[in-house]
Amino acid sequence: MTERPVTTTDAGIPAPSDEFSQSIGPNGPLLLQDHYLIQKMAQFNRERVPERVVHAKGGGAYGVLEITEDVGQFTKAGLFQKGKQTDLLLRFSTVAGELGSADTARDPRGFALKFYTEQGNYDLVGNNTPIFFIRDPQKFSDFIHSQKRRADTHLRDNNMQWDFWTLSPESAHQVTFLMTDRGTPYSWRHVNGYGSHTFLWYNAGGAKFWVKYHFKTDQGIKNFTAAEADAMAASDPDHHLRDLHTAIKNGEFPTWTVQIQVMPFEEAADYRFNPFDLTKVWPHADYPPITIGRFTLNRNPQNYFAEIEQAAFEPANMVPGVAASPDKMLQGRLFSYPDTHRYRIGPNYLQLPVNRPKAPVHSYNKDGAMRYENPSDPVYAPNTVGGPAADPQLWAGESWDVAGEITRSAYRLHREDDDFSQPRALWEKVLSDVDREHLVTNIVGHASAPAVTAEMKPRVVEYWRNIHKDLGDRVAKGLGINGG
């Protein structure tokens, strides 16, 4: 066997890890000093000009969030107080597809929300799935590369996807979800949305809670089969874009019920699996979803490029009452999203009308390309001449204690930190017989693509047998693998 070269940075320095970011302890926050992670993310964000590297194909609409229940005991964030109405923008998208790709391709759907609050913009960047393929941002650019085009033929290659997935067992939950018919939704109006990450909420008294967001479609879940999705891709590759625009134009305003799961702050430490692991869901039996309101989409954009293509969503935009958790993927995205916006649409992208907050802006940031509003003197802080000053009390409650050795490691401190229990439960307890049949058919079809090699197919079978033997055996039979 040929000896493999050592991964290096772009400066030729041996890389410290291909899989793990540097954190304080296995479950602690990531460190800015992790230069290799920063280099990978910054380089990845600059790979495409000008379309988005991921979530390139999409559409969206404006609407309003209305909170109907009192959740002041959990957060002091103004937009979540009972009776509050907040304008919003929602952008849907495919993840891996290019700008001209078909809406109905098998892929997760991006579900990005921008709330124009009185305390500034609050952005939630999620998907139509409550989980994701990976749990560490060190692997994000590699994961996306496996979904894109080859360097030699410039063709998409399912073999690359299976190569990455079978070597990344943490992907099993999301891939199971993707290979069901939820991977080919009928329309954007018929998908749920999820904040996916865990966030910290804190109330006016400083009490802390861990929270997950769920946005349940009031139109009901509706999906295409693989054959129907392929047929729609051929007849109308912009089906999702057209469907949403037409529904709103006709006054058929889609709505979503807003729910949260709430975990008391102290319970995270010894919960049965790591609650900040993006590849896992919190069981509803442990933390039942609480309905807090509803949002409605009621207005189409007037100019797609100005209002949707230039819309910039960034999970770093959080308002007082909301903060980040130790979720490593969230920690990475806090840097990655605004960095890619600065590259793609310019350093002053927040002055574009669609991104401009409705709250007053008092910032010392100045100059740069395309800036049309600059601060007046003073342009520095601290100062004694009347410039704006920060109010740390607004953020009282967002902190928590962390300690641990600087390390690169996976989440492995909780008794159920495995990769296959939750997708196994999805197969055994959630999917119907028809769902299971379609799941197997979709897997076999995807893994039978011409590019998928004979050497790869046994790895595909083993991947699914790790989830459930019956599932793996049915995939083996479909692929004609011995033992099927």
Secondary structure in CASP SS format (residue, H / E / C, confidence):
PFRMAT SS
TARGET T0000
AUTHOR 0000-0000-0000
METHOD secondary structure of the structure
MODEL  1
M C 1.00
T C 1.00
E C 1.00
R C 1.00
P C 1.00
V C 1.00
T C 1.00
T E 1.00
T C 1.00
D C 1.00
A C 1.00
G C 1.00
I C 1.00
P E 1.00
A C 1.00
P C 1.00
S C 1.00
D C 1.00
E C 1.00
F C 1.00
S C 1.00
Q E 1.00
S E 1.00
I E 1.00
G C 1.00
P C 1.00
N C 1.00
G C 1.00
P C 1.00
L E 1.00
L C 1.00
L C 1.00
Q C 1.00
D C 1.00
H H 1.00
Y H 1.00
L H 1.00
I H 1.00
Q H 1.00
K H 1.00
M H 1.00
A H 1.00
Q H 1.00
F H 1.00
N H 1.00
R C 1.00
E C 1.00
R C 1.00
V C 1.00
P C 1.00
E C 1.00
R C 1.00
V C 1.00
V C 1.00
H C 1.00
A C 1.00
K C 1.00
G E 1.00
G E 1.00
G E 1.00
A E 1.00
Y E 1.00
G E 1.00
V E 1.00
L E 1.00
E E 1.00
I E 1.00
T C 1.00
E C 1.00
D C 1.00
V C 1.00
G C 1.00
Q C 1.00
F C 1.00
T C 1.00
K C 1.00
A C 1.00
G H 1.00
L H 1.00
F H 1.00
Q C 1.00
K C 1.00
G C 1.00
K C 1.00
Q E 1.00
T E 1.00
D E 1.00
L E 1.00
L E 1.00
L E 1.00
R E 1.00
F E 1.00
S E 1.00
T E 1.00
V C 1.00
A C 1.00
G C 1.00
E C 1.00
L C 1.00
G C 1.00
S C 1.00
A C 1.00
D C 1.00
T C 1.00
A C 1.00
R C 1.00
D C 1.00
P C 1.00
R E 1.00
G E 1.00
F E 1.00
A E 1.00
L E 1.00
K E 1.00
F E 1.00
Y E 1.00
T E 1.00
E C 1.00
Q C 1.00
G E 1.00
N E 1.00
Y E 1.00
D E 1.00
L E 1.00
V E 1.00
G E 1.00
N E 1.00
N C 1.00
T C 1.00
P C 1.00
I C 1.00
F C 1.00
F C 1.00
I C 1.00
R C 1.00
D C 1.00
P H 1.00
Q H 1.00
K H 1.00
F H 1.00
S H 1.00
D H 1.00
F H 1.00
I H 1.00
H H 1.00
S H 1.00
Q H 1.00
K C 1.00
R E 1.00
R C 1.00
A C 1.00
D C 1.00
T C 1.00
H C 1.00
L C 1.00
R E 1.00
D C 1.00
N H 1.00
N H 1.00
M H 1.00
Q H 1.00
W H 1.00
D H 1.00
F H 1.00
W H 1.00
T H 1.00
L C 1.00
S C 1.00
P H 1.00
E H 1.00
S H 1.00
A H 1.00
H H 1.00
Q H 1.00
V H 1.00
T H 1.00
F H 1.00
L H 1.00
M H 1.00
T C 1.00
D H 1.00
R H 1.00
G H 1.00
T C 1.00
P E 1.00
Y C 1.00
S C 1.00
W H 1.00
R H 1.00
H H 1.00
V C 1.00
N C 1.00
G E 1.00
Y E 1.00
G C 1.00
S C 1.00
H C 1.00
T C 1.00
F E 1.00
L E 1.00
W E 1.00
Y E 1.00
N C 1.00
A C 1.00
G C 1.00
G C 1.00
A C 1.00
K E 1.00
F E 1.00
W E 1.00
V E 1.00
K E 1.00
Y E 1.00
H E 1.00
F E 1.00
K E 1.00
T E 1.00
D C 1.00
Q C 1.00
G C 1.00
I C 1.00
K C 1.00
N E 1.00
F C 1.00
T C 1.00
A H 1.00
A H 1.00
E H 1.00
A H 1.00
D H 1.00
A H 1.00
M H 1.00
A H 1.00
A H 1.00
S H 1.00
D C 1.00
P C 1.00
D C 1.00
H H 1.00
H H 1.00
L H 1.00
R H 1.00
D H 1.00
L H 1.00
H H 1.00
T H 1.00
A H 1.00
I H 1.00
K H 1.00
N C 1.00
G C 1.00
E C 1.00
F C 1.00
P C 1.00
T E 1.00
W E 1.00
T E 1.00
V E 1.00
Q E 1.00
I E 1.00
Q E 1.00
V E 1.00
M E 1.00
P E 1.00
F H 1.00
E H 1.00
E H 1.00
A H 1.00
A C 1.00
D C 1.00
Y C 1.00
R C 1.00
F C 1.00
N C 1.00
P C 1.00
F C 1.00
D C 1.00
L C 1.00
T C 1.00
K C 1.00
V C 1.00
W C 1.00
P C 1.00
H C 1.00
A C 1.00
D C 1.00
Y C 1.00
P C 1.00
P C 1.00
I E 1.00
T E 1.00
I E 1.00
G E 1.00
R E 1.00
F E 1.00
T E 1.00
L E 1.00
N E 1.00
R E 1.00
N C 1.00
P C 1.00
Q C 1.00
N C 1.00
Y H 1.00
F H 1.00
A H 1.00
E H 1.00
I H 1.00
E H 1.00
Q C 1.00
A C 1.00
A C 1.00
F C 1.00
E C 1.00
P C 1.00
A C 1.00
N C 1.00
M C 1.00
V C 1.00
P C 1.00
G C 1.00
V E 1.00
A E 1.00
A E 1.00
S C 1.00
P C 1.00
D C 1.00
K H 1.00
M H 1.00
L H 1.00
Q H 1.00
G H 1.00
R H 1.00
L H 1.00
F H 1.00
S H 1.00
Y H 1.00
P H 1.00
D H 1.00
T H 1.00
H H 1.00
R H 1.00
Y H 1.00
R H 1.00
I C 1.00
G C 1.00
P C 1.00
N C 1.00
Y H 1.00
L H 1.00
Q H 1.00
L C 1.00
P C 1.00
V C 1.00
N C 1.00
R C 1.00
P C 1.00
K C 1.00
A C 1.00
P C 1.00
V C 1.00
H C 1.00
S C 1.00
Y C 1.00
N C 1.00
K C 1.00
D C 1.00
G C 1.00
A C 1.00
M C 1.00
R C 1.00
Y C 1.00
E C 1.00
N C 1.00
P C 1.00
S C 1.00
D C 1.00
P C 1.00
V C 1.00
Y C 1.00
A C 1.00
P C 1.00
N C 1.00
T C 1.00
V C 1.00
G C 1.00
G C 1.00
P C 1.00
A C 1.00
A C 1.00
D C 1.00
P H 1.00
Q H 1.00
L H 1.00
W H 1.00
A C 1.00
G C 1.00
E C 1.00
S C 1.00
W C 1.00
D C 1.00
V C 1.00
A C 1.00
G C 1.00
E C 1.00
I E 1.00
T E 1.00
R E 1.00
S C 1.00
A C 1.00
Y C 1.00
R C 1.00
L C 1.00
H C 1.00
R C 1.00
E C 1.00
D C 1.00
D C 1.00
D C 1.00
F C 1.00
S H 1.00
Q H 1.00
P H 1.00
R H 1.00
A H 1.00
L H 1.00
W H 1.00
E H 1.00
K H 1.00
V H 1.00
L C 1.00
S C 1.00
D H 1.00
V H 1.00
D H 1.00
R H 1.00
E H 1.00
H H 1.00
L H 1.00
V H 1.00
T H 1.00
N H 1.00
I H 1.00
V H 1.00
G H 1.00
H H 1.00
A H 1.00
S C 1.00
A C 1.00
P C 1.00
A C 1.00
V C 1.00
T C 1.00
A C 1.00
E C 1.00
M H 1.00
K H 1.00
P H 1.00
R H 1.00
V H 1.00
V H 1.00
E H 1.00
Y H 1.00
W H 1.00
R H 1.00
N H 1.00
I H 1.00
H C 1.00
K H 1.00
D H 1.00
L H 1.00
G H 1.00
D H 1.00
R H 1.00
V H 1.00
A H 1.00
K H 1.00
G H 1.00
L H 1.00
G C 1.00
I C 1.00
N C 1.00
G C 1.00
G C 1.00
END
